[in-house]
Amino acid sequence: MKIVVGSLNPTKIDSVKQVFTEAEVTGVEVESKVAAQPFSDEETLEGAINRARECASMKKESLGIGLEGGVMEIEDDLYLCNWGALVDHKENVYTASGARIPLPEEIKKQLEKGKELGEVMDDYANKLEVSKNEGAIGVFTNHVIQRQEMFSHVVRLLQGQYQFYQNHYE
């Protein structure tokens, strides 16, 4: 099985490799066709689907996977959110979402000014490339949950759906 992941971010690629252990997994840079910082569940999901569709169309008989991180509002609070999509060779689309935690008010204010979460988190944590390592989820859970683990959970949900439909409807 060949899988194309719509990102060059090592945490996203590694999360797919961790779940699809027998697959040949490669990452490619594709456009999400949404804002650099998605600001709703809908926009974050759309970005994941766009990435997965683009990847699935690149190589015949390959699965495309898109993983997108974003934020979404509930009342006055801003939450971290993440979505994944898997598109198969028949253009079937499987989607899943993962963990959500509220972000501190100071992070929300920076995002509302138009900054991207990755940039804000680098400044906040006084580190480089937080988004390619522990992610905001790692910082705000005191490293109990890492970004790769969060995306691996979403990928497992995608894998399970894909396998279910392959076993029951093929």
N, C-alpha and C positions, 0 to 999 in steps of 0.2 A: 504494500500500500504506500502511496506517495501522498504527502500532505504539504501544501504550500500555506505558510502563515503570512498574513499581510502586515509584517513588521520586521524590522531589523533589531528591535529591542530584545536583548538576550533573555530577559525575564519572561517575555511572552513566548519566544521560541522554546525555551527550556521547559515551560509549563506544558507545552504540547508534547515535547519529547518524553516528559515524565509520565504522561498518560498513555500516549500511543507508542509504547516501547518498541514494537516491532516495525514501525513505519519509518520510511525515509522522510525526514522533516527538513524543509528548507524555509528560510525566511526571505521575503522580498519587500522592498519599499513600495507601497501602493497608497493612493490617496483615499482618505476616509470620506471625502466629499461633504464633510460637515465642518463646523468651526474647530479650530485648533484646540479649543477648550469647550467641549460639549457641555451644555447647561441644562439638560433634562434627560430623563430616562429615554424618551423618544429619540432625541438627537444622538445619544450615546449608542442606542440600539441600531439606529440607522447607519452610523459609522461602522459598527461591527459587521453588519450585513453587507455594506458596500465593499469593505475590505475582503470579506469571504467570497463574494461573487467575483470580484476582480481576480482573486487567486485561483478560483475554480476554473475560470475561463482561460487561464494561462497554459495549463498542461492537461491534455485529455486524460480522463480516468483518474485525475487527482482530486482529492478533497481540498477545499479552500476553507481556511479558518481565519476569522477576524476577531480580534480582541480589542475592546475599546474601553478606556477609563474615562469617567466624566464626573459631574456633580449634578445633583438634583435638589430641588427645594421641597420641603414639607413645612407648611406654615412659614415661620420666619427662620427656620434652620436650614443650613446647607449640608447635604450629605454626600459623602463619597459614594459613587456607584460604578459598576463595571458590567459590561455585557459581552457576550460572545456569540458568534454565529458560525455555523458549519454549513457549507454548501457542497452537495455531492455532484457527481457527473450528470445526474438527471435534473439538476437545478433545484432539487428539494432544499429548503432552508430550515435549519434547526437552530433555535435560539435558547439562551439561558442567561440568567443574571446571578450575581453573587452578593457577597457581604456588603453591608452599608453601615457606616458609622458617621455621626455628625462631626463636622469640621469646626474648629474654633472660630470665633467671631473675627479674629485678626486675619485668618486665612480667607474667610468669606469676603471681607472688605477688599483684599488684594485681588481676588478673582473678579469681583464686581467692577474693578478698575480696568479689566481687560487682560490681566496677566494670566498665563497658563499655570496650572497647578504644579507642574514639574519645576518651573522657574521659582515659584513661590516657596516650594518645599526645600529647594537647594538653599535659598536665603534663610528660611526658618530654621532648618536643621544645621546650617553652617557646614554643608557638605556639597560635593559635586555629584551629579547624576543620581539623585535619590530615586528617580523614576526607573532607572535601570538596575536598581538594587532593592532596598526594602520597601520603597514606595511610601506614600502618605499613610497607608494602612500600617506599615511597619513602625513608622514614627509614632503614630497616635495610638498604637496598641502596645507601646513599650517593647516592640520587637517580638511580641507573642505570635502575631500573624505577619508573614512577609508577603510582598506583592506576588511573587511567583506562586506561593501557596494559594492565594486568593484566585489567581487566574487558573491554576491547576484544578481547583474545585469547579469552576465554570466549564473547563474543558472536559472534565469527567461527566458533567451533566450533558454536554453535547454528545460525547461518545456514547453514553447510555441511550440517549434518544435515537441516535443514528443506528446503533446496533439493534434496538428494539424494532424499529421500522424495517430494517433489513431482514430480520428474522421472521417478522409477521406479515410483511406485505410484498416480499420479493418472490 
